[in-house]
Structures are given as C-alpha cells and as structure tokens.
Amino acid sequence: MTSPASPPRSRHLGLLTAESVDLLVVAATALILAIPYLAGISYSDEGYIMHIADRITSGEVLYRDVSTGVTPGSFYLHALLFQVFGRSLLVGRIFMMVLFSAATSAIYALCRGVSSRTMALSLTLSFAALTVFFWRIPNYSSEAIILILLAVGSTARFLRTRRQAWLWSAGIGLGAAFLFKQNYGAFAALGVTAGLLSAGGPWRKRIYSVVTTAAVAASSVILVVLYFAANGALVELWNDVVMIPLRYSSTIYSQPYPSLFGELNPEVARNLWSYLPFQTLFLQFGHPNVTFLGFKVLTIRALFYLPPACLLVALATWIRRRRAARQCSDEIATSPESISRVTLSLGMLYLASSAFLLLGVFPRSDGFHQVKVIILLFPLLAWIAGPAPGRWWRRIAMATAIVLVPVSIASQVVHVWDRRPTFRRTTFLNLDAARIWTQATTAHRITSRVKEIQKLAPPGEPIFAAPAIPLYYFLADRPNPTRHPLVLPGGLDEEAVVRALDTPSVRLALVENYGLGPHSFSEVAPAVWDYVLHNFGPDEKIGWSLPPYLLQKGSSGLSSTGTLLRGVADQTEQSKIDRSSFDPQERTTLLDFVRSPLGNPPPERIQGLFSRIESRWRSASWTVLFLRPALQLISPANWNKIMVSWEVPTGPDLLFEAAYTLAPDRWANPDFPTEGQGGVAEIWVGPADDGALPRRVWMDWLDPRHHPQDRDWRLVAVDLSSF
C-alpha cells in the first residue's frame, strides 16, 4: 500500500520564506553591529536634537521660540518619544538602532528586486557594516534617509504593479523626508520624478503619476506650514529653514571639490576621514609610517570619486540596456508592463535618486554628508549586476560585492579592537536623563558639571552653554535663555543673545572657545564672547580648571582663567608665539614659554620617559628624535609649558606622556581622578603657518584618537599651569 502523495509545495511560498529569513538575518546583523554604539556621548549633535525636543515638550514652538536651520520632523518626533517613553538619551539611542535595522532591511528589499539573492545579501551586509556609525545617535539626516528609502521602494513597487496606492506611499515618504531634512527631501523628489518619467506608456500617464506623487508630498508640507503660521512662526520658519542654511553653508562648510591631481582640501579630508568607521585601521597600523599616510590620502580621494564613477557606469549600463530593448520585438519594446521597461525604469530611479542626493550635499562637500548619502549606490550596484551573472562585468560586480562583505565586517572588528582601551575605561553615566556607558573621564567631567549647575542654579533658572554644548541644557534640566541651541556662523542674532544674557536670572555660563568647523566661539560671536568674559568669571569654589568652564556672573573680574580665555580670543601677548627664532625648515622648534615654573624634574625621570617612549613606539624612532632635543633645550625653569612643531601629526600622545612624567603631582587633581595612569592636558591647537593659536581643545592623553580631526594640526602646546 502506497502512502498518499504529499501536496505540491508552493514555489512562491518557498521564495517568500527564504526572503523572510534573509530579512531577519540582515535586521539582526544590523542590531548586533549597532550595540557597541550605544556607548559614548555627543555634546553637539545629539545634544542639539535632545535640547530642542525637550523645549518642545515644555510647550515652546519651534522657530518662534527655538532657532534651527532644519525642518521640524526630527525634533517633534523625539519630543513625542519623550512623552511616551520618558526623557532619556537611551530612548533616542534605541530608537535609532531600530531605525538602522529597518534601513538595512529596506536596502535588502531594493537590491533583491533587481539582482540575485547572493548579490542582495552581500551588498546589504556591506551597507550595514560601513554605515552603522551614522545611526548611532538621533540625527535628522539618518531619519530622512529611511523615509527616502520608503519613497524609492514605493516608487519601485508602482513601476512593477501600476497600483496607485504605491504612488500615495511614495508621496508620503517624500513629504516626510522633506520635513526631516529639506535638501534631502527636495533632491530625492527629483530622483523619483526622473524614475517615473522614464517608465513606459503614454506621456499623459507618466505626468499624471508625477503630479499625484507631488500633490501628496506637498499636502503634508502645507499642513505643517499652516501649523506654524497659526502659531506665529511663519517668518521665523522661512528665515531658519531657508536663509540660515544658505548663510551657514557659505560661511563654514563651502569647500571646493578636490581635483584629481591637486591638493586635497585639509578641512574636507579631516571631516571625511574622522567619521569613517574603518579609519582606525590605518591610524593604528599606518602611524607613523609615511607610506600608510599616503595610502590614507588615496583612500580619501577614492571615496570622493567612487560615487561619481558608479553613476557613470550605471548610466552607461542603462544606455546599453535601452538599446538592447529597442532591438527586441515591438511588443516587448512598447509594452509598459514588459520586463525590459520595468528594469530600465528601476535603473533610472536608482540612478537619478543617487545622483540627486549627492547633488543635495555637494555645496557643503564636507565628506561626512557625501558618504552618508551613498546608500542608494548599493541598490544601484545591484541593478548593474542584474538578476543573473552572465556578462563578465556582472561577474566582476558580484565578486566585488561578495569580497566587500568580509572587508566591511573586518573593518568594524578592527574598529572595536582598536578602541578596546577606551572600552576598558568606560563607566556608567548615572544621571536621570542619561544612563549610558561612556569614558570614565568623560563621565566624571559631565557628572561634576551637571551637579555643579544643579547646585548653583535652582530648577527653572536658565543657564548659558556655548558654543556647541547644548547637551548640558538637557542633562542639567535647565532652560536656555536664548533662541539658539548652538552658536553658529551666519544665523546668530548677537544683540538678542546679549540682551537675554543681561537679565538677572542668568547667573551661570558654561563656555569654551572651541567652535564648530574651523571657527572658534570668539570668531563666530565676538560680541557674545566679549560679554561673557567681562560679566562672568571663575569662582574658586567651582571646579573651573577643566573645560567647559563654569563661570558665575559677578565673580571677581577676569582672573587667571578669564585672562587665559581672553588671551586666546583677542590674541594678546599670552596667546602669541614668538617666531623670531622659528625656522620653517626645522622639524622641531622650541617656541614660547610664558607660565610659572613647575620645578626641575630629576634627570632619571626624563631618561625614563625616553625609555618608555622608545619601547612603545619602536617604529617611531624619528618621533623620539624630534621630541628629545625639544625637552633637552627647555630651561628647568620652564617645564610647565612645552610647545613643539611636528612635521607629521603624531605627537599629542607623546606630549601627554611627557607632561605626566615631568609633573605627575600636577595631574593628581581631585576634581578629575586619574585612576593611577590617566589624565587630561590642555592643548592649544593652531595651523603651522599662523603665529596665533585660534582655538583650544581637550584630549585624553591615553587615547589621542578620541579627537582624530585634530591630528592634522601641527602646533601642539601642553599647558599644565591650571592643574
């Protein structure tokens, strides 16, 4: 007796199950990659969104009461999250993890629609490994990107099915993307328009689909504009969303696109390289090997020119396939539902969306945004490869995608491994609004400042935190007396800020002279800076030796710290470098000493310093040779300040060790415990071709990679006088 035959298995059900498993795999991989980025803290970017969202939950209206150069979507979204889940940094971090997982799944769906399963998985996993950094904190750019993926995916479904519901979905996605970041939404709309116009069929139907999508997108934008008009913020909305970004971009971030053979703009190179997840692979193994430094520059150039090259290859592929479609029968060539027409439409959709998104950030050309918006290149590469690797270029594309997976994941492994000393020194930041892991030194600095603010300023009393540290408003739960979360060039009403600070209720100021981009606080807002220096002063009862400096209104004039700040701002004699004996050809030069002596360290301590440096940096013997003459030339009466000019930017960590070795007693600051071997030194950083030192930053001497963007500056001064 034979058993009954089993019913035939549905091929569609098997395919659906396989794709569902793939989606689960890529989503889980994205979550795993994002977990390490729950740690750490961002003073400006994350603090900016958290502070504005906090003000919205307290009843303020964006643009009328708070100034920002971005459309309102992200701020109201995080205000809603605060209302539902509570007021905490962790809420935004977990939300971004989920959003990154959704974006990874969307990339897989877009790639799978035009290529094989292997190609789609390879490109998606590479996307997850290479772009996870951009989703670590709440960010309106990343949130706009997920909405653009929704719009592009909906448009792709419409091109296949011709269902009007997908047009509505695409319009909603584009309108929402514009409300999260105006330039991303506007340029993505141009890409979707090009994809719809390239579809087959009568032109009347193509134009109808474009008009329908535009009408749905515009309706959501109009509703939001009406809301702000009803709340008396229409003029401020226009000024903040349109005028301020134009002035800001032209003032701070307008950079020429690097020529193929010309000198790469150092600001562009620093911004791009600082935010790539695999940067530490070359910082660890390429330091101080000049060959790797040269390879680093080549990598930067490749990342600038790779997106345009991919677009050119995609355009050539599209033209070739279009010609092939014309050679087919009339039925296939003219049918809107034919595979060839749908494939061409999808290719133009991905090509135009990628190109227009790159154009959307081209005026800034700061690398960070260019790398962020190359996400649509992944489905574009999948479209170039096609569903089956037949031609030789398709086989090359698939092999490249497969090889890219282990390289991308290895870059993340190297990144985490390289930061293991930082992970070992992490601690839990135990504040009501921030219960996350971060560096021990950072946690102590933030905790001490927040507790001092809460002790000196009663609840409801405003404080002034500038220029780029709005996170302290959120953590200390104290209001901002001005409309401006950040002090940015191009959009700051200095007179209004000074009037707000000149009220009796503002008694505390948390300031530093480190600004956004190449400009310092004193350069961006000189009137506000001058008012702070002349009306706020350090109090010995406050721990003011570490930045940002906590100053009280009405304290004793400009004391040593105030004079130091004013010296950097006004470039007085204390902040100028005596370059009379400076020879640009010399690799190491003793420049200036202005502070009181720390005493004469024993010779054996200096010799021990050289031994430790040589043992740690065997491949950097030339660096030791540069450092040794500088220390030997310094008079024993001037050990407190060491200024050295470096030919290759590798010196901060060595200077920190030198400072700690020469004056360990000055590092035992009760306000900042060193845990036996840690410490922080004050660094003044300036360009090598300028005698003035325009800004000041702080860096952990055990981990100079904490601020890699400052490695390209050549003058480094360690000042121990405030310890």
N, C-alpha and C positions, 0 to 999 in steps of 0.2 A: 504494500500500500504506500502510495507516494504522498508526501506532505503537500498541502496546498501551496501554490506558488505565492510568494510574497508580492504585494503590490509594487509596481514600479516606483522608484524614488524620483521625486520631482527634481529636475536639473536646476530649476530656478531656486528651489528651497535650499539645495546644497550650496549654490553660489551665494545665496543670502547668508547662510550660516558661516561660510568662510569669510565673507566680508565683515560680518559682525564680530567674528573672532579677531580679525585684523584691527578693527576699530578699538576693541577692548585692549589689544596689545599696545597700540600706539598711544591710547589715552593713559594707560597705566605707566608706560615708559615716560611720558611727559610729566606725570605726577612725581615719579621717582627722581627724575632729573631736577625738578623744582624744589624738592625738600631741602637741600642744603642752603638754598637762597632764602629760606625763612629767617635765617640768622642775619645779623647786621642791621645797619640803620642808615637812613639817608636824611640829612638835615634839610636840604633844599627841595629836592624833587618830591619826595614822599611827604615831607612837612608842608609843602605848598598845597597839595591836594587835601591833606588832613585838616589843615588850618581853615581853609575856605569851606570845606564841608561842615566843620564844626560851627562856623559862623552862620551857615545856612540853617542848621538845626536850631540855633538860638533865635531865629526869626529874621535875620538880615536877608536882604535881597541882593543877589549878585549884580554887579555893575553899578548899582545905585549906592550900595554900602561897601562893596568889596571890589577892587580892581583886579582884572585878569585879562590877559590877551588871548584867551581861548574860549570857544563856545562852551555852553554851560553843562553839557551832558554828564561828564565825569563827576563834577562837583555835586550835582544833585543826586546822582546815583550813589555816591559814597555817603551822602547825608542820609539817604534812605536806609543804607546798610547800618548806619549808626543807630537809627531809630528802631530797627528791627533786632539787631544782634548786639547792640551796645557800642560804647565809644572806646575803641581799642585799635591799635595798629595791626594786631593779629587778624582782625576781621578783614581788612583790606588785603593782607598778605594771602590768606586762604582763598579769598575771592579771586585773586589773580592766578593762583595755582589752578583753580577750576577753569578759569578762562583760558589759560595756556593749554590745558588738556583739550578743551573744546576747539581751540585754534588748530592744534595738531590733528585732531580728527577731521576738521574741515579740509586741511591740506591733503590728507589722505583721500578724502572723497573726491576732491578736484583732480588729483593725479590719477586716481583709479578710473575716472570716467574717460580718460584719453590714452591710457597706457596699460601695460600688464601689471599683474599683482606684484611681481618682484620689483619692478621699477617703482611702483607707487610706495611700497613699503620702504625701499631704500631711500627715496627722496624724503619721505615723511620722517623717518628716524634721523636723517641728517638735519632736517629742519629743526627737529626738537632739540638736538644736541647743540646746534650752532646758535640758536636764538633764545634759549631759555633765559639768558641774562636779562633780556628786555622785558620779561614778565615777572621779575622778582618783586617789584613794588607797584602800588597803584600808579597808573600812568595813562593819561588820556590818549596818547598815541597808540599804545597797545590795545586799548579798549576800542578805539576807532578801527583798528586793523581787523578785529574779529567781526565787526559789522560790515566791513568791506568784503571780507570772505563770505559773509551771508549774502551780500548783494551779488557778488560774482557767481557764487554757487546757484542762487536762484535764477540768474540770467542763463546760466548753462542749462539748467533744467528746462527753462522755457524754450531754448533753442532746440531741445530734443523733443519736447512734448507739445509745444504750442499752447499750453494751458495758460489762461490769463491770470490765474491765481499766482503763478510764479512771477509775473510782472509786478503785481502788487507787493509781493515779498521783496523783490529787488528794489522797488521804490522805497519801501520802509527801511531797508538796510542802508541805502544811500542817504536818505534823510537823517537817520540816526547817526551815521558816520559823520556827516557834516556837523551835527550838533555836538559831537565829541571832539572833533578837530576839523576846523573849517577847510584847511588846504587839502587834507587827506580826502574828505568827502567830495569836494569840488572836482579834484583831478580823477578820483575814482569814477565819478559820474561821466566824465569824458571817455574813459576807457569802456564803460558799459555801453555808452552810446555808439562807439565805434563797433563793438561786437554786435549790437542789434542791427545796425545799418548794413553790416556785411552779410547778414542772413539772406537766404534765398527768398524768392517770392516777389510779388509786386511791391514797388516802392511805397505805395499808399499804406500797405500793411506794415512795412518797416517803420515808416514815420509814425504811424499810429502807436506802435509799441514803444517808441522813444517818448512820445508825448505822454502816454499813460504812465510810464515809469517816472518821468519828470514831474508830472502832476502829483503823484502820490508822495514823492520825495519833498516837493515844495510845500505840500499841505502841512506836514509835520513841522517844517521850519517856520511857516507862517503862524501856526498856533503858538509856538514858543515866543516869537517876536511880539505877538499880541499880548501874551502874559507879561512880558517885561514893559511893554507900553502902558498896560494898565497899572503897573507898579511904579511908573515914573522913571524908568531906567532906559528909555529908548535912545536918547542921545549918548548916554554913557556906554550902551551896548555897541553902537556904531564906533565910538572912539576906541573902546577897548579891543573889540574883535577885529577891526579893520585897520585903524590908524596906528595903534601902538605896535602891533606885529610888524608893520612896514617900517616904522622908525627903529624898532629894536633890531630887526634883521639887518638893516643897512648900517646900524651903528656898531653892532658887536659881532655878528656872525657872517657878514658878507665876505666870502673868501673866493679867490679865483680858482677855477678848476685846474688842477695841476697838469701842466703839459707833459707830454710823454718823455721828453728828454730834459725838460727844465727842472729847476729846483722845486721840490715838493714843499708847499707851504707848511712851516713847522706847526702852526696852530691847527691846521687841518689834520696833519699827521698825528699830533698828540691826541686830539679829540677822538679820531678814529681808532687808534691803537689802544687807547685806555679802556675802551668799552668792549673789546672783543674777548670772548671767553677763553680763547687759546693764546692770549698774549703772554701768559706766564711761561708757556713752553719755551719761548725764545728769550724771555727775561731771565730765566734760570740757567739755561744751557748756553745762551748767546752772550752772557755777561761775563767778562768784558771783551769777549772775542770780537774783533772788528768785523770778521767775516760774517758772523751772525747778525751784527748790526746792519751790515749791508743787505743781508737777506731779508731783514725786517723791513727795510725800505722797499725792496722789491715786492714783498708781500702786500704792503700798503698800496703800492701802485696797482698791483694785480686786482685788489679788491675795489679800487676805484674804477678800473676799466673792464672788469669782468661783467657787470650788468649791461653796459652798452654793447659789449661783444656778444653776449647771449641774445640781446634784442636783434642784432644784425643777423645772427644765424637763424633766429626764429623767423625773421622777415623773409630771408632767402628761402627757408623751408616752405613758408606759406605761399610764396610766389610759385615755387616748383610744384606744389600740390595743386594749386589753382590751374596751372597749365595742364597738369595731368587730368584734372576733372573735365576740362574743356575738350580733351581728346576722346572722352567717353561718348556713349550714345546720347542723343538729345534728351531722352527721358531721364537718364541719370543726371545729366548736366543741368537740367532745368527744374527738376523736382525739388521743392523746398524741403521735403522730408528725406531726401536721399542722404546716405551715409557721407558722401563726399561733401555735400553742402554743410551738413551739421559739423563735420570735422573742421572745415575751413572757418566756419563761424566761431567755433570754440577757440581755434588758434588765434583768430583776430581778437577775440575777447581777452584772452590771457596776454597776448602781445600788447594790445593797447592799454590794458589796465596796468601792466608792469611799467610801460613807458611813461604813462601819465603820472603814476605815483612817484616815479623817480624825478619827473619834472616838478612835482609838487614840493620837493625838498631841495631841488637844485639851487635856488637862490641862496640858501644857507650854506650848502656844501660843507657841512661840518663832519661828515663821515658817520657820526652816530645815527643820524636820521637816514642817511643813504643805506647803511647796512640794514637798518630796521625794516625798510620798505621793500627789500628784495624778496620778501616772502612769496610774492606771486611769480617769481622766477622758477620756483620749484614745480608748480603745475605747467609752466611754460616749457621747462625741460622735459617733463613727462609727455607733453604734446609733441615735441620734436622727435622723441624716441618712438612714439606710436605704440599701438597695441601689441605688435609682434616685431622682434628684432630681425628684419630681413636685410635691409641695406647695411653697408659697412658702417655708415655714420650712426645708424641706430644701435648697432652692436657696441660701438665705442661709447655712446651715451649711456647705455645700460651698464657696461663695465665700469664707467666712471661713477655712476650712481651707487653701484654695489661697493666699490672701493671707498667711496666717501663715507659710508656708514661707520666702519671701524675707526677711520681717521677722526671723524667728528666726535664719536664717543670717547676715543682716546684723548682728545683734547680736553674733554670735561674731566676725565680721570686725572690727567696731568694738572689741570687747574685746581682740583680739590687737593691733590697730593702736595702741590706747591704751597698751598695755603694751610697745610697741617699745623705749622707753628701758631698760626692765628687761631685755628680751631682749638688747639690745646689751651690757649689763654683766654677762651671765651668764658663768660659768666652770664647769669640770668639778670636781665634788666627788670627789676621788680618794681614797676610803677603802675599806678592804676590804669593808665592809658597805654602802657607799653610793657607787656610781659613776653619778652622775646630774648633770644640769646644774641649776644654781641661781644666784642672785645672787652676784656676786663678793664683796660684803661679807658675806653670809651664809656662803658657802663658807669664807672666811678665818676668820670667827669660830668656826664649827663645827670646822674643822681644827685651829685653835690650841687650842681647849678639849679636844678629844679627845686630841691629842698630849700636852698637859699632864697629863691624867688618866692616860694610859698610862705616862707617865714617873714620876709620883709614886705611883701605886697599882699594885703588881705584879699579874699575872694571878691572878684568883681573889679578890682583895681587894675587898670591897664599897665602894661609894660611895653617897652620898645625893643624888639630884637631885630638886628640888622647886620649886614645887608641881605644875607641868604641863609638865615637860620630860623625859618618860621615854625620849625618843629617844636621849639621851646614854648610857643604860644599854646600848642596843643597839649604837650606833656605837663606843663605847669598849670593848665586850665586858667589862663589869664587872658583878658581881651587885648586886642591890638587897637591902639588909639587912632590909627590911620587907615586909609582905604587900601594900602599897599602891603601885601604879604611879603614881597621881595622888593629890594631896591635895584631896579633895572634901568639901564640907559635908554633914553628915548621916550619913556612914558611916565616919568615921575614928576609930580607937581610939588616941587621942593617947598614953596611957600606954604602950601596947605599942610605938609608934613611938619614944618617948623611950628605952625600955629597949633597943631594938635599936640606937639610935644611941650609947648609953652604953657600948658594948663597945669594947675596944681596937682591934679590927680595922677599925673605921670611922674613917678619918682624913681623908677628903675629903668636902666638901659643896659641891654646885653649886646655888645658890639665887638666887631673885629674888622680889620681893614682888608680882609680877603673878599673879593667880589666874584661875580660870575663872569667867565670869559677872561679876557686879558685886562679888564679894567677893575681897579680896586674901588672900595667904598668912597674913598676921598676923591677919586676921579669922577665917579658917576654922579655923586650928590655932594659937591663941596659945601653947599650952604648947610645941609643937614649935618654933615660931618663936623663942620666948624661949630654949630650949635651944641652938639653933643660934647665936644671937647671943652667948651667954655662953660657949660652948665651942669655937666655930670662929671663926677670924679670918683676915684677909687677910695674905698674905706678900708682901713686896716682890719676891721672886724669881719670883712667879707673876704673870702678866698679869691683874690683877683689875680693871682700870679699865673693863671692858665687861661688861655682864650677859650671861648669868647669872654671878654672882660665884663664883669658885672659892676656897673657904676651906679652911684646914687646921685640924685640931683641935690645940689647944695653942699656936697662934700668939699673937702679942702682943696680947692683950685686944681691946677694941673700938677700933680705930684710926679714922682719918677715914672710911673706907668703912663700917666697922661702926657708927660713930656716925650716919652718914647713914641706914643701913638702920634702925637703932633709932629714929631720929627720925621716919621715915615710919611705922614700925609703932606707936610709942607716942604719936605726935602731940606731940612735945616742941616746945620753942621753935623749933628749927631748921626744923620742918616746918609751922609755923603761919603764917598770913598775917595781917599787920597790916591790919585792915579799918577802922581808925579813920577814915581819910580816904576810904574807898570809898563812892562814890555809885552805887547800882544803876542810876540813870538814865544814867550816863556810859558811853559805848561803849568808852572806852579809859582804863585806870586804872593808874598805877604802884603796885604793891602792896608789894613787900618786897625787900630786898637783905641778904644775910647772909654772903656769902663774901668772900674776899680779892680785891683788885682785880687786874685783868689789865693795867692801864696805860691811858693816854689815847690812843685812836686818832686819827690825823690827821683834820682836818675834811674833806679831799678824799676820804678813804676813805668817810666817811659819805655825802657827796654822790654819790659813785659808786654806792653802794648804792641810793640813791633812784632814780638814773637807770636802773639795770638793772631794778629792780622795776617802774618805770613803763613801761619798754619791753616787758617780758614780760607785764605784766598791765594792758593799756590799758583793758580793760573793768572792772578792779577798782580804779579810781582812789580809790574810797571806802576801800578797804582800805589804800592807801598813806597816805591822810589819817589813818587810825587809827594806823598804825604810826609815822609821822613824829613826832607830839607825844610819843609814849612814849619814843623814842630821844633826843629833844631835852631831855626833862626829867631823864633819868638823869644823875647826877653822874659825872664822869670816873673817880672812884674806885670805881665800882660797875658797870663794863662787864661783869663776869663773869656777872651774873645778870639776865635780862630776864623780867619777868612781865607779861603783857598780858591783859586780859579782852576776848574777842571776842564781838560780838553775833551774828554769823553764823560758823559754824565753817569758816573758810577760811585760818586763819593759820599752821599749822605750817610749811609750806614757806617762807613768807616769814621766819619766825623763824630757820629753819635758815640761810637765805642771810645774814640779818643776823649770826648768830653766826659764820659762816665769814668774812664780810667784816671784822668787828670784831676777830677774833682768829685769823687764819689760822695763826699759828705753833702755837697750841694744838691745831690739827686735824692737824698732822703727827705723828701718833702712830705710832711704829714697830710697835706691836702691831696697828695697824689702818690699812694704807696707804690713802690717799685716791685714788690714781691720778690726781692732778692736780686733780680737781674734786669728788670725792665726800666723804662724811663722815657721821658719825653724831653726834647730840646726844642728851643725856639729857633726857627730857621727863617732868615730873610732871603727871599729869592728874587733875583733880577736878571735881566738879559746881560750877556757878556759885553755887549757893545755900548752899554749905557752906565754911567757912573752912579746913577741913583738906584736905590732899591725900592721899587714901587709897591711891593706887597709883601705880606708875611703869612706863612702857613705853619702848621704844626704837624709833626710826623713822629710816629713811634720808631725809635732808633733800631729796634729789633726787627722791624718789618717795613723797610722803605718802600715796598711795593704797595703799601696802603694808599699812597698818592703817586701812582706811576706817571701822571701827567706832568709832575714837576721835575722829572729826571732830565728833561731836555734843557733846563736852565743851568747855566754854568757857574754862577756865583752863589756860593752857599756860605752862610755865616751862622755859627752856633753861638748863641748868647746865653750864658749861664748866670748872669747877674741877678735875674729875678728869682732864682731858686735859693 
